[in-house]
C-alpha cells in the first residue's frame, strides 16, 4: 500500500504557519519576480482568483481587493518541506519526496489500520509543522494520487480518502472525471473524450490495446495502475539524482559582464551547497544564459555543457561555471536569465582517488565543511566567495517577501509578552 500526503495551498500554509494574522484571510503567493499567482488559499479561490493570474491585473480587480499578496519565499518553503519530510520519516519506514509539498509513503507490511495511521500522521504534520494536508491511500501510486485528489475535493472533510479496497474505488471511479488522473495530460483527456471516455471507470473499461493505440505505453501503465497493478514502484533512494539545477530569472535585465559573473558564481555556489548536502559530486556541468524570450529585445541564447573534474568544491565549480559563462557572453544584449546545472552526479564516497587532482581533496573537503558549518549556523551567504557580489543588483524582484523564519537567525519569529 502507498499513501500520498500533499500540503494544502502549501506556500500559503507556510506563510500562515508563522503569521497567524493571515489565518482565515484570502492570501496568494506570487511567482518569481512577483509575476503571477502560484498558490492561493481557499478564501482567495472563493473570491475568484485563478491559478496563474498575473499580479498586475489581478491586483486591480475590485473583487480581489481583500487578497493579501506575498512574494515567494523559497528559503522558507524548502525548509518547511524538509520539516514535513523529517516528520514523515518518523512515522513511515520509507518516504519518497515527489515535489516540494507531496510525498509518497510506503505502507507495505505495516500492521494495523492504515486509515487511522494516516489520520495520525496528518494531525502531526498539522500540529508540529503547522501544515494542513490531505492523505490518499491506494495499492499503487496512481490510485493514492487519485485518492488524495478526492480527499482534497471534499470541503470540510477529514482530509482522508482510502482507496485500498477494490469495490470502493471502482464505485468512486464512475463519477471521477479523467482529468483528475495523474499522468493523463490535457491532450490525452481530450482524445479520450472524443471517444466518449469521460470518467475513470470508462477509461479502466477500455481494452489495453485500445489504450496503447490512443495514448502509447504510458497510458497503458496509467490504466494498469488504476486497476491496481504497480507499474511505478517506490523508489528507495530519491536523493541520488542525476542532475541539480540553479537557474533564475533576473529581477532586472543584466547588461554588463561583472553582474552576470556575480550571478553565475552565486548560482554555482548555491548548487555546490546542495550537492554537498546530498553527499554527491558532479562530473559534468551545463551553463546557460539568455535574453527574454517574450519581449522585443534582440534575442541571444547560448549554453555550454562540458565534463569537469569530479568535485563538490564551491570554488572549483564556480571557476568552471564563470569561465564557461565568459565564453558564452556577448556584449550588447539584455540578459533575462542564467543558470548552472550540475550533471552526472555521483555519491562522493564512490569517487576514485584522482591521481593528479588539481586541488588537494582533503584541504578542499575541510574548507567546504568549515564553509557549510558557518553558513548553517549563521545563515546562508554569511561566508561566500567575494565574486558572488555584495549588492547582487541582478537578484529577483521580491517586494512582498516574508521573513526567512526558519533558516535565518535574524529573521526568527519573536514572541512578545
Ligand atoms: Mg499541494
Boltz pocket constraint, residues with backbone or C-beta under 6 A from the ligand:
constraints:
  - pocket:
      binder: B
      contacts: [[A, 6], [A, 7], [A, 8], [A, 9], [A, 10], [A, 101]]
      max_distance: 6.0
